[in-house]
Amino acid sequence: MTKKKGQERYDWIADNIHGNVVYDMGCVKGELHSIILDKYPDKEIIGVDIERGGDKVFDLNKPFPKIWKKADTIIAGEIIEHLENPYGFLKQCYKLLNSDGRLVITTPNINSIKVLFNIHAETADHIFSWSMYWLKRVLRRIGFEIIEVKHVNMNERFIIRLLAFFVPTARRNLHIIALR
């Protein structure tokens, strides 16, 4: 049975939510927000996006308001590549998290087979591109402890999956969990 596009990513993110206060940064354009709301009806899931439809309409390129409630988990699913200042955003996430809070990130991998062979160019709305090396380096510099990293293929054709089997670091997406 073929999974729906993005389902593997949604499941991984949902399975890595901890605590009661969860921010879903950049929530509006995807299905993830409704999936985690359904899975965790007793948690406070706060959707934040520049577009209307989230719980907070906010430009994630700007400093977070100091009145925001501290978070147990912050989800940054497919958002950091769109931000003008991803370092500033990640620093703000660090400050917003409780002392044992976690940051769950997914982002396209600039070192993926599809990008390297020009099968799939980055989309025009991506400002930054990330490799696992640089993402881990930035997170550690901010003060995060990295507890899980994964290179993931999602709904790829057989030949891409086969090549990625032999070169796992060239899979399409990066998944990372970091603790404050």
Kinemage of the C-alpha trace (Angstrom):
@kinemage 1
@onewidth
@group {chain A} dominant
@subgroup {mainchain}
@vectorlist {calphas} color= white
{ca met a 1} P 0.000 0.000 0.000
{ca thr a 2} L 1.398 3.398 -0.997
{ca lys a 3} L 1.344 6.074 1.649
{ca lys a 4} L -0.139 9.460 0.891
{ca lys a 5} L 2.462 12.083 -0.058
{ca gly a 6} L 4.058 13.438 3.106
{ca gln a 7} L 2.468 10.830 5.391
{ca glu a 8} L 5.815 9.386 6.522
{ca arg a 9} L 6.953 12.875 7.532
{ca tyr a 10} L 3.658 13.619 9.304
{ca asp a 11} L 3.828 10.342 11.233
{ca trp a 12} L 7.450 10.926 12.278
{ca ile a 13} L 6.698 14.455 13.486
{ca ala a 14} L 3.540 13.396 15.354
{ca asp a 15} L 5.403 10.533 17.045
{ca asn a 16} L 8.072 12.939 18.315
{ca ile a 17} L 5.799 15.431 20.051
{ca his a 18} L 6.377 15.600 23.811
{ca gly a 19} L 4.774 17.648 26.548
{ca asn a 20} L 1.547 19.612 26.518
{ca val a 21} L 2.352 22.897 24.723
{ca val a 22} L 3.253 22.459 21.064
{ca tyr a 23} L 3.914 25.164 18.468
{ca asp a 24} L 3.440 24.172 14.831
{ca met a 25} L 5.426 26.841 12.994
{ca gly a 26} L 4.301 27.508 9.432
{ca cys a 27} L 1.191 25.383 9.921
{ca val a 28} L -1.370 26.590 7.407
{ca lys a 29} L -0.474 25.123 4.018
{ca gly a 30} L -0.264 21.473 5.052
{ca glu a 31} L -2.219 18.648 6.589
{ca leu a 32} L 0.139 18.180 9.519
{ca his a 33} L -1.653 20.603 11.831
{ca ser a 34} L -4.994 18.814 11.571
{ca ile a 35} L -3.279 15.423 11.967
{ca ile a 36} L -1.609 16.395 15.236
{ca leu a 37} L -4.779 18.085 16.511
{ca asp a 38} L -6.657 14.810 15.914
{ca lys a 39} L -3.893 12.663 17.422
{ca tyr a 40} L -3.426 14.824 20.539
{ca pro a 41} L -6.796 16.370 21.479
{ca asp a 42} L -5.629 16.969 25.077
{ca lys a 43} L -2.502 18.937 24.135
{ca glu a 44} L -2.380 22.649 23.409
{ca ile a 45} L -1.366 22.729 19.734
{ca ile a 46} L -0.686 26.303 18.607
{ca gly a 47} L -0.465 26.842 14.864
{ca val a 48} L 1.598 29.837 13.735
{ca asp a 49} L 1.733 31.081 10.149
{ca ile a 50} L 1.960 34.323 8.200
{ca glu a 51} L -1.330 33.417 6.514
{ca arg a 52} L -4.735 33.355 8.165
{ca gly a 53} L -5.854 29.955 9.335
{ca gly a 54} L -3.460 29.309 12.199
{ca asp a 55} L -4.077 30.150 15.836
{ca lys a 56} L -1.559 32.988 15.553
{ca val a 57} L -1.066 35.007 12.362
{ca phe a 58} L 2.584 35.964 12.566
{ca asp a 59} L 5.599 36.524 10.303
{ca leu a 60} L 8.214 34.016 11.493
{ca asn a 61} L 10.963 36.289 10.132
{ca lys a 62} L 10.228 38.709 13.001
{ca pro a 63} L 11.127 38.382 16.717
{ca phe a 64} L 8.641 36.245 18.638
{ca pro a 65} L 6.418 38.143 21.084
{ca lys a 66} L 7.645 37.760 24.656
{ca ile a 67} L 4.105 36.958 25.815
{ca trp a 68} L 4.023 33.600 24.000
{ca lys a 69} L 3.671 30.615 26.308
{ca lys a 70} L 6.810 28.470 26.747
{ca ala a 71} L 6.781 25.344 24.566
{ca asp a 72} L 7.477 21.684 25.230
{ca thr a 73} L 7.788 20.952 21.491
{ca ile a 74} L 8.263 23.219 18.498
{ca ile a 75} L 7.643 21.798 15.042
{ca ala a 76} L 9.435 23.445 12.142
{ca gly a 77} L 8.229 21.226 9.311
{ca glu a 78} L 9.410 22.353 5.874
{ca ile a 79} L 9.691 25.996 6.999
{ca ile a 80} L 13.342 26.947 7.661
{ca glu a 81} L 14.214 26.921 3.959
{ca his a 82} L 11.599 29.672 3.425
{ca leu a 83} L 12.815 32.074 6.119
{ca glu a 84} L 14.968 35.149 5.521
{ca asn a 85} L 16.864 34.582 8.787
{ca pro a 86} L 16.676 30.906 9.741
{ca tyr a 87} L 19.471 31.325 12.329
{ca gly a 88} L 17.445 34.006 14.121
{ca phe a 89} L 14.324 31.850 13.930
{ca leu a 90} L 16.142 28.848 15.438
{ca lys a 91} L 17.608 31.039 18.227
{ca gln a 92} L 14.114 32.257 19.042
{ca cys a 93} L 12.838 28.666 19.096
{ca tyr a 94} L 15.582 27.844 21.603
{ca lys a 95} L 14.445 30.701 23.865
{ca leu a 96} L 10.760 29.748 23.510
{ca leu a 97} L 11.347 26.135 24.550
{ca asn a 98} L 11.163 24.956 28.147
{ca ser a 99} L 14.476 23.735 29.576
{ca asp a 100} L 13.763 20.163 28.431
{ca gly a 101} L 11.886 21.148 25.281
{ca arg a 102} L 12.477 19.738 21.835
{ca leu a 103} L 12.661 21.128 18.342
{ca val a 104} L 11.467 18.854 15.518
{ca ile a 105} L 12.702 19.937 12.074
{ca thr a 106} L 12.187 18.650 8.558
{ca thr a 107} L 13.665 20.342 5.501
{ca pro a 108} L 14.767 19.391 1.972
{ca asn a 109} L 18.328 18.063 1.672
{ca ile a 110} L 20.520 20.106 -0.686
{ca asn a 111} L 22.730 17.004 -1.084
{ca ser a 112} L 19.901 14.786 -2.301
{ca ile a 113} L 20.265 12.684 -5.420
{ca lys a 114} L 17.472 14.622 -7.114
{ca val a 115} L 19.200 17.954 -6.543
{ca leu a 116} L 22.693 16.659 -7.363
{ca phe a 117} L 21.516 15.219 -10.687
{ca asn a 118} L 19.235 18.192 -11.366
{ca ile a 119} L 16.158 15.946 -11.436
{ca his a 120} L 14.410 18.227 -8.993
{ca ala a 121} L 15.460 21.828 -8.611
{ca glu a 122} L 14.722 23.664 -5.409
{ca thr a 123} L 11.499 25.634 -5.608
{ca ala a 124} L 11.544 29.378 -6.139
{ca asp a 125} L 10.208 30.135 -2.648
{ca his a 126} L 13.196 28.444 -0.949
{ca ile a 127} L 15.601 31.121 0.262
{ca phe a 128} L 18.076 28.751 1.944
{ca ser a 129} L 19.149 25.192 1.263
{ca trp a 130} L 20.351 22.859 3.998
{ca ser a 131} L 22.672 19.908 4.351
{ca met a 132} L 22.682 17.834 7.525
{ca tyr a 133} L 26.192 19.066 8.313
{ca trp a 134} L 25.184 22.737 8.273
{ca leu a 135} L 21.885 22.243 10.044
{ca lys a 136} L 23.560 20.338 12.893
{ca arg a 137} L 26.345 22.923 13.080
{ca val a 138} L 23.882 25.824 13.389
{ca leu a 139} L 21.764 24.025 15.993
{ca arg a 140} L 24.815 23.167 18.137
{ca arg a 141} L 26.104 26.727 17.918
{ca ile a 142} L 22.769 27.972 19.301
{ca gly a 143} L 23.013 25.486 22.182
{ca phe a 144} L 20.801 22.606 21.081
{ca glu a 145} L 21.725 18.986 21.776
{ca ile a 146} L 20.981 16.848 18.737
{ca ile a 147} L 19.346 13.543 19.651
{ca glu a 148} L 18.173 12.180 16.298
{ca val a 149} L 19.037 12.721 12.651
{ca lys a 150} L 17.597 10.965 9.625
{ca his a 151} L 17.957 11.237 5.887
{ca val a 152} L 14.577 10.260 4.442
{ca asn a 153} L 13.146 9.461 1.028
{ca met a 154} L 9.453 10.131 0.567
{ca asn a 155} L 7.412 8.587 -2.258
{ca glu a 156} L 10.408 8.295 -4.584
{ca arg a 157} L 10.685 6.223 -7.743
{ca phe a 158} L 12.472 2.897 -7.533
{ca ile a 159} L 15.750 4.065 -9.081
{ca ile a 160} L 16.024 7.005 -6.663
{ca arg a 161} L 15.261 4.714 -3.691
{ca leu a 162} L 17.878 2.254 -4.946
{ca leu a 163} L 20.590 4.909 -5.299
{ca ala a 164} L 19.688 6.358 -1.896
{ca phe a 165} L 19.959 2.890 -0.364
{ca phe a 166} L 23.668 2.932 -1.213
{ca val a 167} L 24.141 6.619 -0.339
{ca pro a 168} L 21.720 7.323 2.544
{ca thr a 169} L 23.003 10.874 3.032
{ca ala a 170} L 21.701 11.676 -0.456
{ca arg a 171} L 18.065 11.050 0.441
{ca arg a 172} L 15.559 13.790 -0.258
{ca asn a 173} L 14.722 15.140 3.197
{ca leu a 174} L 16.445 15.845 6.508
{ca his a 175} L 14.702 15.060 9.793
{ca ile a 176} L 16.267 16.194 13.048
{ca ile a 177} L 15.305 16.392 16.717
{ca ala a 178} L 17.189 18.750 18.993
{ca leu a 179} L 16.807 19.353 22.735
{ca arg a 180} L 17.213 22.632 24.538
